[in-house]
Amino acid sequence: MRDGLSKLKQYGFGKVGKWELQKNRSGREEIKPKLDSSSKLLGERVIYAYVMGRQVKYIGICQGKNTTLKARLGSHRWRERRDVTSVKSLRDGLKKGQRITIYAWKPREERIYRWLSVDLIKGLESPLIHRFRTRENGWNKQT
């Protein structure tokens, strides 16, 4: 999808930061999120997206009920050592000088289906990956 950013915003996603390459204490380059500290979503469990230009490259979620966006994005720093596809793609894009922004959305409605609480964050991840075709560009792995 060429202009996925407009569609992402229509769903309710807002910009919360960007990815940067920084040198660590040992001089090795590593990825690091630069987050907008005023964003209330940093302390929430959300669906998040990485956008390069106007194209949505990756859709992810805060898996655990108590996982915040800030903690989830921080985990990418240690995941970089394990050659995780999305992290490798982030690093490669940043090394090529591409700007990668981070967007997030917290669905507000509670959903109940036949007396069962539905986790919208987990439930919306797969349709969003499909909608933005992020598996096709290699950032979201096939499951």
N, C-alpha and C positions, 0 to 999 in steps of 0.2 A: 504494500500500500504506500503510494507516493507521499501523501500528506496525512500520515497517521497521527501527527501531533494534534491537528484540529479535531479529529475524531476522539482522541484520548481526552482532550479537554472537554468535549461534549459529554463524556461519561462522568466527568467530575474530577479528573486528575488535576493536580496543581504542582507547580515546580517547587522542589524542596532543596535542590542543590545540583552539584556537578561532580564529576570524577576528575582527579588530577594525578599526575605522576610526580612523586616527590622522592628525594633521596633520603634513605634512613640513616641512622648513626654510622653504619658501616660503609656508607656510600653507595649502596645498592638501590636502584630505583624500585619503588613499589607504588601500587595504586592506593589512593586515599580519597574518601568522599569529603568534599567541602560542602557542608550543609548550612542552610539558612537557619540560624539559631532561633529566629522568631517563628518558625513553622511549628504549629501545634501537633502536626502529624509525626514529628520525630519521636515522640513518646507514645505513639499508638501502634497497634497491630493493623497493618494496611496491606493493600496490593500496591506494588511499585513497578515502575517501568524505566528503562534506559532508552533515551532518545538521541539519535545521531542525526544532526540536521533536522529534518522534519519526519524522519522515519523511525518508527518504534522498533527497536532491536531486541528487547528482552522484556518479558513480563515475569515477575516473581511475587512471592507472598512471604509474610512473616508467618512461618509454620506454626509455632507453638502459641497457645492462648496468651502467654505472657511475653512473647517476643516483640520488642519494639522495632521500629524502622531503624533507629540509630544503632541498635545492637546488631540487627541483621546486616546492615551495610558494613559495620565494623568487622563482621566475621569474614568479609571478602579479603581482608588483609592477610589472615592466616590461611585462607583457602587458596590464595595465590600460589603457595608452595606445592599444592597438590594437583596443579594443572586442571582445575575445573574449567569446563568449556566457557561459561559466561565470563569468568575472571580472565581467562586467557584472551578472549575476544576484547574485553575492556582494555587490557594492557596493550594489545596489538593496535587497537584504534587510537589510543592516546599517543603511542609512539609514532604514529603516522600524522600526528597533529590534529586529529579530529576532536571536536568538542562533544562530550557525552554528558547530557543533562539527566537529572533524576527527577521523576514525577511520582506522586503518590496519591492514593485515594482510599478513603475509609467509607465503605457503604454504611449508611446511617440506619437503614431499616432492619428490624429483626424479622426473621421469617420463621414461621411455624408450618410444618407439613404433617398433618395427622398427629398432632400433639408432640411432634419432634422438633427441636430447635435445629435450624439449618445454618451451617457455617457459611455465610455468604463469601467470605474471603477465599476459602478453599473452593467453594462452588463456582466462583466467577473466574478463577485462574485459567482453567482449561478453555472456556469459551473465548476469553480475551487472547490467549495464545493463538487460538485458531483464527480469530478475527483479524489479528495483525500479522499472521503468518510468520511468527518469529522462529518457528522450527525450520522453516525453509531457508532462513539466512544463517542457520547453524548456531545461534546463540542459545535457544531453548532446546534441550536434548529431546529426542523422541523417547516417550515412556510407554 
